[in-house]
Amino acid sequence: MALKNIKAYLPDIINKLILLKQNYYGNEILPKLRNAAHIR
């Protein structure tokens, strides 16, 4: 039962992880890259 539930939720979990990654990259890495570009 638990495995079936996990498999059913996997796409949702993966989508949330992708969104979190996109938010992290957008909030953290892109501004740092822009700052680095301005410094150079």
A tleap script that builds the chain and sets N, CA, C and O, in Angstrom:
source leaprc.protein.ff14SB
mol = sequence {
  NMET ALA LEU LYS ASN ILE LYS ALA TYR LEU
  PRO ASP ILE ILE ASN LYS LEU ILE LEU LEU
  LYS GLN ASN TYR TYR GLY ASN GLU ILE LEU
  PRO LYS LEU ARG ASN ALA ALA HIE ILE CARG
}
set mol.1.N position { 0.841 -1.208 0.000 }
set mol.1.CA position { 0.000 0.000 0.000 }
set mol.1.C position { 0.879 1.261 0.000 }
set mol.1.O position { 0.673 2.177 -0.796 }
set mol.2.N position { 1.833 1.285 0.885 }
set mol.2.CA position { 2.672 2.479 0.996 }
set mol.2.C position { 3.441 2.729 -0.301 }
set mol.2.O position { 3.541 3.865 -0.765 }
set mol.3.N position { 3.984 1.650 -0.883 }
set mol.3.CA position { 4.746 1.817 -2.124 }
set mol.3.C position { 3.858 2.360 -3.233 }
set mol.3.O position { 4.278 3.226 -3.999 }
set mol.4.N position { 2.624 1.851 -3.323 }
set mol.4.CA position { 1.709 2.352 -4.355 }
set mol.4.C position { 1.424 3.834 -4.135 }
set mol.4.O position { 1.376 4.611 -5.089 }
set mol.5.N position { 1.235 4.225 -2.871 }
set mol.5.CA position { 0.979 5.637 -2.584 }
set mol.5.C position { 2.180 6.488 -2.979 }
set mol.5.O position { 2.022 7.553 -3.576 }
set mol.6.N position { 3.377 6.020 -2.646 }
set mol.6.CA position { 4.584 6.774 -2.986 }
set mol.6.C position { 4.690 6.920 -4.502 }
set mol.6.O position { 4.997 8.002 -5.003 }
set mol.7.N position { 4.439 5.839 -5.228 }
set mol.7.CA position { 4.518 5.903 -6.693 }
set mol.7.C position { 3.480 6.871 -7.244 }
set mol.7.O position { 3.739 7.568 -8.224 }
set mol.8.N position { 2.312 6.919 -6.622 }
set mol.8.CA position { 1.272 7.835 -7.082 }
set mol.8.C position { 1.687 9.285 -6.843 }
set mol.8.O position { 1.357 10.171 -7.631 }
set mol.9.N position { 2.416 9.519 -5.746 }
set mol.9.CA position { 2.797 10.891 -5.402 }
set mol.9.C position { 4.112 11.325 -6.041 }
set mol.9.O position { 4.434 12.514 -6.046 }
set mol.10.N position { 4.879 10.371 -6.581 }
set mol.10.CA position { 6.199 10.714 -7.133 }
set mol.10.C position { 6.155 11.869 -8.132 }
set mol.10.O position { 6.956 12.794 -7.992 }
set mol.11.N position { 5.269 11.875 -9.130 }
set mol.11.CA position { 5.271 13.000 -10.080 }
set mol.11.C position { 5.071 14.338 -9.385 }
set mol.11.O position { 5.711 15.326 -9.745 }
set mol.12.N position { 4.186 14.379 -8.388 }
set mol.12.CA position { 3.934 15.624 -7.661 }
set mol.12.C position { 5.171 16.038 -6.885 }
set mol.12.O position { 5.537 17.213 -6.866 }
set mol.13.N position { 5.816 15.065 -6.242 }
set mol.13.CA position { 7.026 15.358 -5.466 }
set mol.13.C position { 8.122 15.875 -6.395 }
set mol.13.O position { 8.815 16.840 -6.074 }
set mol.14.N position { 8.271 15.225 -7.546 }
set mol.14.CA position { 9.305 15.640 -8.503 }
set mol.14.C position { 9.017 17.053 -9.007 }
set mol.14.O position { 9.932 17.868 -9.124 }
set mol.15.N position { 7.756 17.344 -9.304 }
set mol.15.CA position { 7.401 18.690 -9.768 }
set mol.15.C position { 7.741 19.727 -8.711 }
set mol.15.O position { 8.255 20.801 -9.027 }
set mol.16.N position { 7.450 19.400 -7.435 }
set mol.16.CA position { 7.752 20.348 -6.355 }
set mol.16.C position { 9.253 20.552 -6.230 }
set mol.16.O position { 9.716 21.672 -6.013 }
set mol.17.N position { 10.018 19.465 -6.366 }
set mol.17.CA position { 11.481 19.589 -6.292 }
set mol.17.C position { 11.996 20.459 -7.430 }
set mol.17.O position { 12.887 21.285 -7.233 }
set mol.18.N position { 11.431 20.271 -8.629 }
set mol.18.CA position { 11.857 21.077 -9.780 }
set mol.18.C position { 11.540 22.548 -9.525 }
set mol.18.O position { 12.364 23.418 -9.809 }
set mol.19.N position { 10.354 22.830 -8.991 }
set mol.19.CA position { 9.990 24.215 -8.696 }
set mol.19.C position { 10.929 24.799 -7.654 }
set mol.19.O position { 11.374 25.940 -7.783 }
set mol.20.N position { 11.233 24.011 -6.609 }
set mol.20.CA position { 12.150 24.491 -5.576 }
set mol.20.C position { 13.513 24.801 -6.182 }
set mol.20.O position { 14.127 25.818 -5.856 }
set mol.21.N position { 13.987 23.918 -7.068 }
set mol.21.CA position { 15.282 24.132 -7.719 }
set mol.21.C position { 15.245 25.407 -8.543 }
set mol.21.O position { 16.173 26.214 -8.485 }
set mol.22.N position { 14.165 25.594 -9.321 }
set mol.22.CA position { 14.054 26.786 -10.158 }
set mol.22.C position { 14.039 28.036 -9.285 }
set mol.22.O position { 14.682 29.034 -9.610 }
set mol.23.N position { 13.297 27.977 -8.168 }
set mol.23.CA position { 13.244 29.128 -7.273 }
set mol.23.C position { 14.616 29.403 -6.685 }
set mol.23.O position { 15.042 30.553 -6.582 }
set mol.24.N position { 15.317 28.314 -6.293 }
set mol.24.CA position { 16.646 28.479 -5.695 }
set mol.24.C position { 17.600 29.113 -6.699 }
set mol.24.O position { 18.309 30.067 -6.380 }
set mol.25.N position { 17.609 28.571 -7.918 }
set mol.25.CA position { 18.509 29.103 -8.937 }
set mol.25.C position { 18.133 30.546 -9.274 }
set mol.25.O position { 19.008 31.393 -9.452 }
set mol.26.N position { 16.850 30.817 -9.361 }
set mol.26.CA position { 16.408 32.167 -9.693 }
set mol.26.C position { 16.753 33.168 -8.607 }
set mol.26.O position { 17.136 34.301 -8.899 }
set mol.27.N position { 16.616 32.747 -7.332 }
set mol.27.CA position { 16.823 33.675 -6.221 }
set mol.27.C position { 18.286 33.794 -5.824 }
set mol.27.O position { 18.716 34.853 -5.367 }
set mol.28.N position { 19.060 32.723 -5.991 }
set mol.28.CA position { 20.425 32.707 -5.465 }
set mol.28.C position { 21.473 32.849 -6.562 }
set mol.28.O position { 22.341 33.719 -6.496 }
set mol.29.N position { 21.383 31.985 -7.568 }
set mol.29.CA position { 22.499 31.855 -8.502 }
set mol.29.C position { 22.469 32.942 -9.574 }
set mol.29.O position { 23.509 33.513 -9.904 }
set mol.30.N position { 21.290 33.232 -10.118 }
set mol.30.CA position { 21.236 34.235 -11.189 }
set mol.30.C position { 21.698 35.610 -10.712 }
set mol.30.O position { 22.483 36.246 -11.416 }
set mol.31.N position { 21.252 36.105 -9.549 }
set mol.31.CA position { 21.762 37.404 -9.080 }
set mol.31.C position { 23.276 37.381 -8.880 }
set mol.31.O position { 23.954 38.365 -9.177 }
set mol.32.N position { 23.816 36.255 -8.375 }
set mol.32.CA position { 25.269 36.162 -8.188 }
set mol.32.C position { 25.980 36.228 -9.531 }
set mol.32.O position { 27.018 36.876 -9.663 }
set mol.33.N position { 25.407 35.545 -10.540 }
set mol.33.CA position { 26.014 35.591 -11.873 }
set mol.33.C position { 25.961 37.015 -12.425 }
set mol.33.O position { 26.921 37.480 -13.040 }
set mol.34.N position { 24.859 37.695 -12.211 }
set mol.34.CA position { 24.734 39.074 -12.698 }
set mol.34.C position { 25.748 39.967 -11.992 }
set mol.34.O position { 26.392 40.804 -12.625 }
set mol.35.N position { 25.891 39.783 -10.664 }
set mol.35.CA position { 26.858 40.584 -9.917 }
set mol.35.C position { 28.264 40.316 -10.427 }
set mol.35.O position { 29.054 41.244 -10.602 }
set mol.36.N position { 28.581 39.041 -10.667 }
set mol.36.CA position { 29.909 38.682 -11.174 }
set mol.36.C position { 30.141 39.332 -12.538 }
set mol.36.O position { 31.240 39.806 -12.824 }
set mol.37.N position { 29.108 39.353 -13.375 }
set mol.37.CA position { 29.231 39.959 -14.701 }
set mol.37.C position { 29.473 41.463 -14.566 }
set mol.37.O position { 30.259 42.035 -15.321 }
set mol.38.N position { 28.798 42.103 -13.606 }
set mol.38.CA position { 28.976 43.543 -13.415 }
set mol.38.C position { 30.377 43.844 -12.900 }
set mol.38.O position { 30.995 44.829 -13.303 }
set mol.39.N position { 30.877 42.989 -12.003 }
set mol.39.CA position { 32.213 43.209 -11.438 }
set mol.39.C position { 33.262 43.132 -12.544 }
set mol.39.O position { 34.187 43.943 -12.590 }
set mol.40.N position { 33.113 42.151 -13.434 }
set mol.40.CA position { 34.065 42.013 -14.526 }
set mol.40.C position { 33.852 43.147 -15.528 }
set mol.40.O position { 34.557 43.223 -16.535 }
savepdb mol mol.pdb
quit
